[in-house]
Amino acid sequence: MSDELPFIVFGAPSIGEDEIEEVVACMRSGWLGTGPRVARLEREFADYKGVGARAVAAVNSCTAALHVSMVASGLEKGAEVITTPMTFCASVNAIIHAGMKPVLADVDPATQCISPEAIEAAITPRTQAILPVHFAGRPCEMDRIMQIARKHGLLVIEDCAHAIETEFHGQKAGTFGDFGCFSFYVTKNVTTGEGGMIVGGDEELVARARVLALHGMSKDAWHRFGDKGYRHYQVVDTGFKYNMMDIQAAIGIHQLARVEANWKRREQIWDAYMSAFKDLLVVLPSAIAPDTRHGYHLFTMMIEEARCGLSRDEFLDRMNAARIGTGVHYLSIAEHPVYQELFGWRPEAWPNAHAIGQTTVSLPLSAALTEGDLDRIVTTTSGMLAN
Ligand SMILES: Cc1ncc(COP(=O)(O)O)c(C=O)c1O
């Protein structure tokens, strides 16, 4: 019977007619690559973040943003960068590709964000940067992290993949550190299909990141082939191919226009889950700290078999059988074989992240969910986990 139900896709984007029409207009315009629509998305993102137009640079992913930010910063090869074990592999891979060594500092079990005490404990004479992740959209303790960074002369690169709308003590995520790196991947709060944005406090470093994101060329294609006449370019650095296309920005411009309306909808879904599941034996997300704004990117809860009589993985299977997509964010980073081989990491060394990774599950939290979808998710989840 359940085969007849539509599958609720985890992280399905909320795409409107405006996005579709803009993509069509872009395709009819004859200019698909990096050009005026990317420039518009950059301006509007800068406005949303309350920063100057030259403080941002669009790229084709958050991974790219993290990578070029670190390269542009001029961190020394082999320097240590402290990050969290509760993140997507991209945070760690970007550190490695930039030629640095990732060092993990465990998370606070309540917020699931990197713990400032653990950061301090992980600092060595080789540490040059901290890469905190605003996990699930909840802000890290940026006052303490910035204090530690200043005390030890460290750079801060905020991984804001989950945190477009996130704020800490009235300040927007991505504007605390030297760089903030955002993701517009398909499941993210604002999507361009694939895409990302760099926000930086030092305009010169952002300009360097922008050049590095396009082969190290001094002018992008729009500035060579655009309506102002052909201009020569010079290659001034050995860069990468990380530029965003106008086709992608065409989606993002209209996504960004609805960012607050979609955030409101996800807040309603979050509140509905919190109230529907309050008597279940699952561990729900901890309360949102005063004077902070959660980005509501992921609704994660923990299913401990001993308490719930059901393992996390059984729950995932049963949700799938009920045709509801779920996610796991994340197995802790040290569970993955490549890092065990490279660095000798063992998950038990970061016990808080390890425990979360073994029990966590993410329910759909997209603004595209209908009331009917929400009812199905709540009823199915409660039915499986009722004590
Ligand atoms: C915490 C975190 N950092 C970085 C990334 C990488 O983002 P992108 O897919 O835009 O490269 C993701 C993507 O899921 C993420 O969740």
The ligand as an SDF file (V2000), in Angstrom:
LIG
                    3D

 16 16  0  0  0  0  0  0  0  0999 V2000
   28.9680   21.7060    6.6140 C   0  0  0  0  0  0  0  0  0  0  0  0
   29.1980   21.6850    5.1330 C   0  0  0  0  0  0  0  0  0  0  0  0
   30.3070   22.2470    4.6450 N   0  0  0  0  0  0  0  0  0  0  0  0
   30.5600   22.2830    3.3220 C   0  0  0  0  0  0  0  0  0  0  0  0
   29.6660   21.7440    2.4180 C   0  0  0  0  0  0  0  0  0  0  0  0
   30.0010   21.7720    0.9610 C   0  0  0  0  0  0  0  0  0  0  0  0
   29.0670   22.5080    0.2480 O   0  0  0  0  0  0  0  0  0  0  0  0
   29.0170   22.3970   -1.3520 P   0  0  0  0  0  0  0  0  0  0  0  0
   28.2430   21.1740   -1.6900 O   0  0  0  0  0  0  0  0  0  0  0  0
   28.3100   23.6630   -1.7740 O   0  0  0  0  0  0  0  0  0  0  0  0
   30.4040   22.3470   -1.8240 O   0  0  0  0  0  0  0  0  0  0  0  0
   28.4970   21.1610    2.8790 C   0  0  0  0  0  0  0  0  0  0  0  0
   27.5470   20.5620    1.9160 C   0  0  0  0  0  0  0  0  0  0  0  0
   26.7030   19.7770    2.1840 O   0  0  0  0  0  0  0  0  0  0  0  0
   28.2430   21.1210    4.2720 C   0  0  0  0  0  0  0  0  0  0  0  0
   27.1240   20.5720    4.7480 O   0  0  0  0  0  0  0  0  0  0  0  0
  1  2  1  0
  2  3  1  0
  2 15  2  0
  3  4  2  0
  4  5  1  0
  5  6  1  0
  5 12  2  0
  6  7  1  0
  7  8  1  0
  8  9  2  0
  8 10  1  0
  8 11  1  0
 12 13  1  0
 12 15  1  0
 13 14  2  0
 15 16  1  0
M  END
$$$$
